[in-house]
Amino acid sequence: MSMQALEKEDKRIYILAKEKPAKAVVSLGIPLIAGMFVMVLYNLVDTYFIGRTHNDYQLAAVNLAYPVMMVTIAISNMIGTGASSLIARSLGAGDNPKACYTLTSAFLLTVINSVIVTAAGLLFLPHIVTALGADSDTFEYTKQYVFIVLSGSIFTMGSYTFGQLLRSEGSVKYSIAGMIAGTIVNIVFDPLFIFILNMQIKGAAIATILGNAVSMAVSLWFYIGGKTLLKPDIKYILPTKEILKEIFWVGVPASLETLLTSAAYVVNNNLAVSYGALTVAAMGIAQKIMSLGNYIYQGFASGTQPIMGYNYGAKNYKRMISVLWAGLAVCGGTELFVMAVYGIGAPYLIGIFTQTAEVIEIGSRVLRTIMLILPFVSAVSMSRMSFQAMGKPQYAFVITLVRQMILYIPLLLLLNNVFGFGGMIWAQPVTEFIMMAVSVILLYGTIKKEEKTFSRA
């Protein structure tokens, strides 16, 4: 089928190719944000119900175990982001067979990676739990949670990757349907396993994995049922060297971004442990609430990626720049509102998850500090996602490397050493302020250079 026919028949292509920039960003971004809000309920629901056990060590354990989930998502992101970028660019260039080939390859790679993650993780489980910062009070709880999360890696990775693949062709509503279904399952099974079956933290982990399993199954149903623009094909089951190279060229830097974030999270938790388990629990609650704000900029950035990728493939650089500025404006304004809500309501939000006064006090302080990243980090995320959409992951990786390894982790250690806990929680706002200027300037200059090069060709 020709690209012109696709544009006439499928409004998903129209949004990518012709819709007004601000409306296109909102059209793809808002459903993603709604879906991500649903997704974050996985962790918030676990935190809420475990908080009802009045065991702050279990609350701390869930926070300590979170980097394992982040690593699982990072590996999923390697395939999901790499394949999604290639699919969007292939559609923009009118190469539908290559898009289908990439989709099928991503399915196979997801299965292979999940088997490796589960086997390696379970083999080194005690060492992983120790590295996460668990002490004698939290070790067993953390181990129980991590064991179940690793055992269900196929469902977590499948849910995350297949959702990205659906979004790459503009099928945002389908990806969200999977998220919603999975979250409903998690909400229903959490109290059943934690309280009625008295499984405590193990019950929370099982409910999370079951939710991801349902989410993955729903995404697969859309593909199998022929409701998607693209569908996997058995004749493409063995990926070519070219497609593997293009997937990993974009996907590996994207994966490293999440892995470095996870590493920073582990460093953060290990520093927090020295201030006591209640501090770890408080930071975990604040960070999970903060993730609602994070998902706003991530949602808009992820919604922008297929638009940028499609128009990069079509050499429409003017539209790319318009979409970028529209995304920055919409995202920045929304985050300022969220920041105001967090500033005013911090104690009430923390109090939803615990009745311990000290945890509420520390968590409120953390939330009111880290919320200051929101006006800045949206620009960083939008720039990084745009580079991935353009098939230029080296720039996205530079942003990530400078952000996490050169700025954030050294600042985390330095400010903690000089100012204590207060300095530690200020490391992230300082980092994001610096990175905002660097990221936007780098992206705008790259797009203008591409535009000039194409106009001379």
Sequence and secondary structure as in RCSB ss.txt:
>XXXX:A:sequence
MSMQALEKEDKRIYILAKEKPAKAVVSLGIPLIAGMFVMVLYNLVDTYFIGRTHNDYQLAAVNLAYPVMMVTIAI
SNMIGTGASSLIARSLGAGDNPKACYTLTSAFLLTVINSVIVTAAGLLFLPHIVTALGADSDTFEYTKQYVFIVL
SGSIFTMGSYTFGQLLRSEGSVKYSIAGMIAGTIVNIVFDPLFIFILNMQIKGAAIATILGNAVSMAVSLWFYIG
GKTLLKPDIKYILPTKEILKEIFWVGVPASLETLLTSAAYVVNNNLAVSYGALTVAAMGIAQKIMSLGNYIYQGF
ASGTQPIMGYNYGAKNYKRMISVLWAGLAVCGGTELFVMAVYGIGAPYLIGIFTQTAEVIEIGSRVLRTIMLILP
FVSAVSMSRMSFQAMGKPQYAFVITLVRQMILYIPLLLLLNNVFGFGGMIWAQPVTEFIMMAVSVILLYGTIKKE
EKTFSRA
>XXXX:A:secstr
  HHHHHHH HHHHHHHTS HHHHHHHHHHHHHHHHHHHHHHHHHHHHHHHTTT HHHHHHHHHHHHHHHHHHHH
HHHHHHHHHHHHHHHHHTT HHHHHHHHHHHHHHHHHHHHHHHHHHHHTHHHHHHHTT  TTTHHHHHHHHHHHH
HTHHHHHHHHHHHHHHHHTT HHHHHHHHHHHHHHHHHHHHIIIIIS  HHHHHHHHHHHHHHHHHHHHHHHHHT
T SSS   GGG S  HHHHHHHHHHHHHHHHHHHHHHHHHHHHHHHHHTT HHHHHHHHHHHHHHHHHHHHHHHH
HHHHHHHHHHHHHTT HHHHHHHHHHHHHHHHHHHHHHHHHHHHHHHHHHHTT   HHHHHHHHHHHHHHGGGHH
HHHHHHHHHHHHHHTT HHHHHHHHHIIIIIIIHHHHHHHHHHHTHHHHHHHHHHHHHHHHHHHHHHHHHHHHHH
HHHHHH 
